[in-house]
C-alpha cells in the first residue's frame, strides 16, 4: 500500500472517534494529534481482554517482570501496543499459538510453553553477558525481542522464536555506532561491506568502543556471513536499516552457542500493507526482508510472517468461538481483512 503512514493516521483517528469517549489529543514532540491519547490514558490503546479487569491483565505482567513499555505507547499507531494486542492474549491459548508457529515458522515446534514480551534471559544468558551491551532492562537499552515464543522441540529440547514486531516503521534502524554523538571517526567505512568484513576488528566501530569508555559489542562474534551474503551485500547489514535484525540474529546464535536453547529462530512479524518496511534493506543489497536470512550461514534460522496471517489463522481455527470478540476488535482497530467471523 502506498502512503501507508497516512492511511494509519486516518484509520486510527476514525477508530478512536467511533470507539472511545476520550477525544482529547495527545502530544508527540510538543505537537498534538488526534490519533494520540494523553499519556496517562495509554491503556485505552489495549484490547479489553488484557486490560486491568481481565483474566490476563498486561500492566501487572509488566510490573512483575520489570518490563518497560515504549514511551510512545499512547499513540494508537504504536507497534508496541499492536504487539500486545495481537500476541499477549495468547498466553491463555498457547496451543493455538503453537499450531500457527508450527505451520508458518518451524515444523519442529511441538508445544509452546511460554509467551513473553520484551524477552531477556537471566544471567549468564542476558544481553549484557552474551552481546556486550550495557546494563539495561527488558524493553529499554538492550536487545529485548518484542515477543518470544519459548517452545518444546521435536528433539525434546527447548527452542525459542524471537520476534521483531513492526507496524508503521520504515526500517529496522541504522547502527548506533554510526551516530555522530558516539564519535565514529569515519562512518562511511560501514558502507563498504567487503572492507568491513575482511577486517572487523579495525573497521567495525562497535568492536572498539572500550576506547571511548563504552563496552565492545559482541554481535559479530556470533555472525557468519554466507556465500550468498558475501556476493550480494554492499554495506554492513547493520549499517543503515538492519541494526535491530542484526542484533536479534546475533542473540539467536548466542542462545544456541551458549546452550541456552537447542534451537533459535529470529523472526519478523509485520503488516503486509507496509511496503516501505519490506523494501528497506534494498540499498544494503537485500531485495526484501524475507531474504534477510539468506545472508547468514549460522545455526539460527530466520523467518517472517504477517500480522494478517496470524489473525486469519486464529479466525480459521477458533472452533469454539473463544476469540470472536478479539477478532472483532482487531478487525475494527487495524482493518485487517478477516473471513470467518
C-alpha positions as CSV (number, residue, x, y, z in Angstrom):
1,X,0.0,0.0,0.0
2,X,1.3,3.4,-0.9
3,X,1.1,6.1,1.8
4,X,0.6,3.5,4.5
5,X,1.7,6.0,7.1
6,X,-1.0,8.5,6.2
7,X,-3.6,5.6,5.9
8,X,-2.9,4.6,9.5
9,X,-3.2,8.2,10.8
10,X,-6.6,8.5,9.2
11,X,-7.7,5.0,10.2
12,X,-6.7,5.2,13.8
13,X,-8.3,8.6,14.1
14,X,-11.5,7.3,12.7
15,X,-11.4,4.2,15.1
16,X,-10.9,6.5,18.1
17,X,-13.8,8.7,17.1
18,X,-16.1,5.7,16.8
19,X,-15.0,3.7,19.8
20,X,-13.5,5.9,22.5
21,X,-15.2,8.6,24.6
22,X,-11.8,10.2,25.3
23,X,-11.2,12.6,22.3
24,X,-8.5,14.8,24.0
25,X,-5.5,14.9,21.6
26,X,-2.2,13.7,23.0
27,X,1.2,15.1,22.2
28,X,4.3,14.0,20.4
29,X,7.3,16.3,20.2
30,X,5.1,19.1,21.5
31,X,2.6,18.7,18.7
32,X,-1.0,17.4,19.3
33,X,-2.5,14.7,17.2
34,X,-6.0,13.1,17.1
35,X,-4.5,9.6,16.9
36,X,-2.5,10.0,20.1
37,X,-4.0,9.7,23.6
38,X,-3.0,11.7,26.7
39,X,0.0,9.8,28.1
40,X,-1.8,8.8,31.3
41,X,-4.6,7.2,29.2
42,X,-2.4,4.9,27.2
43,X,-4.3,1.8,28.5
44,X,-7.2,2.7,26.2
45,X,-4.9,1.5,23.4
46,X,-5.3,-2.0,24.7
47,X,-7.9,-4.7,23.9
48,X,-10.3,-5.1,26.9
49,X,-9.2,-8.7,27.3
50,X,-5.8,-7.6,28.5
51,X,-6.9,-4.5,30.5
52,X,-7.0,-4.4,34.3
53,X,-10.3,-6.1,34.8
54,X,-9.4,-9.1,32.6
55,X,-8.1,-12.5,33.5
56,X,-4.9,-11.7,31.6
57,X,-4.0,-8.1,32.6
58,X,-1.0,-6.6,30.8
59,X,0.1,-4.0,33.4
60,X,0.7,-6.3,36.3
61,X,2.7,-8.6,34.0
62,X,4.9,-5.6,33.0
63,X,5.3,-4.6,36.7
64,X,6.1,-8.2,37.9
65,X,8.7,-8.6,35.2
66,X,10.3,-5.2,35.3
67,X,9.4,-4.5,31.7
68,X,9.4,-1.0,30.2
69,X,6.8,-0.4,27.6
70,X,7.7,2.0,24.8
71,X,7.4,5.7,25.5
72,X,5.0,6.1,22.5
73,X,2.6,3.5,23.7
74,X,-0.2,6.2,24.0
75,X,-0.1,6.5,20.2
76,X,-2.9,4.5,18.7
77,X,-0.4,3.7,15.9
78,X,2.1,2.2,18.4
79,X,3.7,-1.0,17.2
80,X,4.2,-1.9,20.9
81,X,0.5,-1.7,21.6
82,X,-0.2,-3.7,18.4
83,X,2.2,-6.4,19.6
84,X,0.5,-6.5,23.0
85,X,-3.0,-6.6,21.4
86,X,-2.1,-9.3,18.9
87,X,0.2,-11.7,20.8
88,X,-0.1,-11.2,24.5
89,X,-3.7,-12.6,24.8
90,X,-2.5,-16.0,23.6
91,X,-0.6,-16.6,26.8
92,X,-4.1,-18.1,27.5
93,X,-4.1,-20.2,24.4
94,X,-0.6,-21.4,23.8
95,X,-1.8,-24.5,21.9
96,X,-3.4,-22.3,19.2
97,X,-0.2,-20.2,19.0
98,X,1.9,-23.4,18.7
99,X,-0.3,-24.6,15.8
100,X,0.3,-21.3,13.9
101,X,4.0,-21.3,14.5
102,X,4.3,-25.0,13.5
103,X,2.7,-24.2,10.2
104,X,4.3,-20.8,9.5
105,X,7.7,-20.8,11.3
106,X,9.0,-24.2,12.0
107,X,7.7,-27.8,11.9
108,X,10.0,-28.6,14.8
109,X,7.7,-26.8,17.2
110,X,5.8,-29.3,19.3
111,X,4.4,-27.2,22.2
112,X,4.6,-23.5,23.2
113,X,5.4,-23.4,26.9
114,X,5.6,-19.6,27.4
115,X,5.0,-16.3,25.6
116,X,7.0,-13.3,26.8
117,X,7.0,-9.7,25.8
118,X,10.4,-7.8,25.7
119,X,12.2,-11.1,26.3
120,X,15.5,-11.3,28.0
121,X,17.1,-14.4,29.7
122,X,18.6,-14.3,33.1
123,X,22.4,-14.3,33.5
124,X,24.6,-15.7,32.2
125,X,22.4,-15.6,29.1
126,X,21.4,-12.0,29.4
127,X,22.2,-9.4,26.7
128,X,25.0,-7.8,28.7
129,X,26.8,-11.1,29.1
130,X,26.2,-12.6,25.6
131,X,26.2,-9.4,23.5
132,X,28.4,-7.0,25.5
133,X,25.5,-4.5,25.8
134,X,25.3,-2.1,28.7
135,X,23.1,-2.9,31.7
136,X,19.6,-2.4,30.5
137,X,16.1,-3.6,31.3
138,X,13.5,-5.6,29.4
139,X,12.3,-3.1,26.8
140,X,15.0,-0.4,27.3
141,X,18.7,-0.1,26.4
142,X,19.2,-3.7,25.4
143,X,18.3,-6.2,22.8
144,X,14.9,-7.5,24.0
145,X,12.8,-9.0,21.2
146,X,9.3,-7.7,21.2
147,X,7.7,-11.1,21.8
148,X,9.3,-14.5,22.3
149,X,7.7,-17.9,22.0
150,X,9.5,-20.5,24.0
151,X,8.8,-24.0,22.8
152,X,9.4,-27.7,23.2
153,X,11.0,-29.1,20.0
154,X,10.7,-32.4,18.3
155,X,14.1,-33.4,19.7
156,X,12.7,-33.0,23.2
157,X,14.8,-29.9,23.9
158,X,13.9,-26.3,24.2
159,X,13.7,-23.7,21.5
160,X,12.8,-20.1,21.1
161,X,11.3,-17.8,18.4
162,X,12.4,-14.3,18.8
163,X,10.1,-11.8,17.1
164,X,10.8,-8.3,16.0
165,X,7.3,-6.8,15.7
166,X,6.6,-3.9,13.2
167,X,3.6,-1.9,12.2
168,X,4.2,1.6,10.7
169,X,8.0,1.7,11.0
170,X,10.0,2.4,7.8
171,X,13.1,0.2,8.7
172,X,15.0,-1.7,11.4
173,X,17.1,1.4,12.0
174,X,20.7,2.3,11.5
175,X,23.6,1.1,13.7
176,X,24.1,3.2,16.8
177,X,27.9,3.0,16.2
178,X,27.4,5.3,13.2
179,X,25.8,8.1,15.2
180,X,27.9,11.3,15.3
181,X,27.5,11.7,19.1
182,X,29.4,8.4,19.7
183,X,32.5,9.7,18.0
184,X,32.8,7.4,15.0
185,X,35.8,8.9,13.0
186,X,34.6,7.6,9.7
187,X,31.0,6.2,9.4
188,X,31.5,5.9,5.7
189,X,33.5,2.8,6.1
190,X,30.3,0.9,7.1
191,X,29.1,1.4,3.6
192,X,31.7,-1.0,2.1
193,X,30.7,-4.5,3.2
194,X,33.9,-6.2,2.0
195,X,36.2,-3.8,3.7
196,X,34.3,-4.2,6.9
197,X,34.1,-8.0,6.7
198,X,37.7,-8.5,5.9
199,X,38.9,-6.5,8.9
200,X,36.2,-6.4,11.5
201,X,38.4,-5.5,14.4
202,X,39.6,-2.4,12.7
203,X,36.6,-1.4,10.6
204,X,33.6,-2.1,12.9
205,X,33.4,0.8,15.4
206,X,31.2,-1.3,17.8
207,X,34.1,-3.6,18.4
208,X,36.3,-0.8,19.6
209,X,34.0,1.1,21.9
210,X,36.1,0.4,25.0
211,X,38.5,3.1,23.8
212,X,35.6,5.6,24.2
213,X,34.5,4.4,27.6
214,X,31.8,2.0,26.4
215,X,31.7,-1.8,26.2
216,X,32.6,-3.5,23.0
217,X,29.7,-5.1,21.3
218,X,30.0,-8.8,20.5
219,X,27.4,-9.1,17.7
220,X,30.0,-10.1,15.1
221,X,31.3,-12.8,17.4
222,X,28.2,-14.9,16.6
223,X,27.6,-13.9,13.0
224,X,28.8,-16.0,10.0
225,X,28.1,-14.5,6.5
226,X,27.0,-17.0,3.9
227,X,28.4,-17.2,0.4
228,X,25.2,-15.5,-0.8
229,X,25.7,-12.7,1.7
230,X,29.3,-12.2,0.5
231,X,28.0,-11.9,-3.0
232,X,25.1,-9.6,-2.6
233,X,25.9,-7.4,0.4
234,X,27.0,-3.8,-0.5
235,X,27.1,-2.5,3.1
236,X,27.4,-3.8,6.6
237,X,24.0,-5.4,7.1
238,X,23.5,-3.4,10.3
239,X,24.6,-0.1,8.9
240,X,21.6,1.8,7.5
241,X,18.4,-0.2,8.1
242,X,19.0,-3.6,9.6
243,X,20.5,-2.9,13.1
244,X,17.7,-4.4,15.1
245,X,17.6,-7.5,12.9
246,X,21.4,-7.9,13.1
247,X,21.3,-7.8,16.9
248,X,18.4,-10.2,17.1
249,X,20.2,-12.6,14.7
250,X,23.3,-12.4,16.9
251,X,21.2,-13.1,20.0
252,X,19.6,-16.2,18.4
253,X,23.0,-17.5,17.5
254,X,24.3,-16.7,21.0
255,X,21.5,-18.7,22.6
256,X,22.4,-21.8,20.6
257,X,26.2,-21.5,21.1
258,X,25.8,-20.9,24.9
259,X,23.5,-23.9,25.2
260,X,20.5,-21.9,26.5
261,X,18.4,-23.3,23.7
262,X,19.0,-26.1,21.2
263,X,17.1,-24.1,18.5
264,X,16.6,-20.4,18.0
265,X,14.7,-18.6,15.3
266,X,14.9,-14.9,14.6
267,X,11.6,-13.7,13.1
268,X,9.9,-10.6,11.9
269,X,6.1,-10.1,12.2
270,X,4.9,-7.2,10.1
271,X,1.9,-5.6,8.3
272,X,1.7,-6.8,4.7
273,X,0.5,-3.3,3.7
274,X,3.8,-1.7,4.8
275,X,5.7,-1.8,1.5
276,X,8.3,0.7,2.7
277,X,9.4,-1.7,5.5
278,X,9.5,-4.7,3.2
279,X,12.0,-3.0,0.9
280,X,14.1,-1.1,3.4
281,X,17.2,-3.3,3.0
282,X,17.5,-2.8,-0.8
283,X,20.4,-0.4,-0.6
284,X,22.2,-2.9,1.6
285,X,21.8,-5.5,-1.2
286,X,18.9,-7.4,0.2
287,X,15.9,-7.3,-2.0
288,X,13.2,-7.8,0.7
289,X,13.1,-8.6,4.4
290,X,12.1,-12.1,3.6
291,X,15.6,-12.6,2.2
292,X,17.4,-11.4,5.3
293,X,18.2,-15.0,6.4
294,X,19.9,-15.7,3.1
295,X,23.0,-13.7,4.1
296,X,23.8,-15.9,7.2
297,X,25.4,-19.3,7.5
298,X,24.9,-19.9,11.2
299,X,22.7,-22.3,13.1
300,X,19.9,-19.9,13.9
301,X,17.1,-19.7,11.4
302,X,15.2,-16.7,10.1
303,X,11.5,-16.5,9.2
304,X,8.8,-13.9,8.6
305,X,5.1,-13.8,8.9
306,X,2.5,-11.1,8.7
307,X,0.0,-9.9,11.3
308,X,-2.7,-10.7,8.8
309,X,-1.6,-14.3,8.6
310,X,-1.7,-14.6,12.4
311,X,-5.2,-13.1,12.7
312,X,-6.7,-15.1,9.8
313,X,-5.2,-18.3,11.3
314,X,-6.9,-17.6,14.6
315,X,-10.2,-16.9,12.8
316,X,-9.9,-20.2,10.8
317,X,-9.0,-22.3,13.8
318,X,-11.2,-20.7,16.6
319,X,-13.6,-23.7,16.6
320,X,-15.1,-22.8,20.0
321,X,-15.5,-19.1,19.1
322,X,-13.4,-18.2,22.1
323,X,-11.6,-15.5,20.2
324,X,-14.6,-13.9,18.4
325,X,-14.6,-10.8,20.5
326,X,-10.8,-10.4,20.0
327,X,-11.2,-10.9,16.2
328,X,-13.9,-8.2,16.0
329,X,-11.8,-5.8,18.0
330,X,-8.7,-6.4,15.8
331,X,-10.7,-6.1,12.6
332,X,-12.1,-2.8,13.7
333,X,-8.9,-1.5,15.2
334,X,-6.5,-2.3,12.5
335,X,-8.7,-3.0,9.5
336,X,-7.2,-6.4,8.8
337,X,-9.5,-8.3,6.4
338,X,-10.8,-11.3,8.2
339,X,-13.1,-14.0,6.9
340,X,-15.0,-16.5,9.1
341,X,-16.1,-14.0,11.8
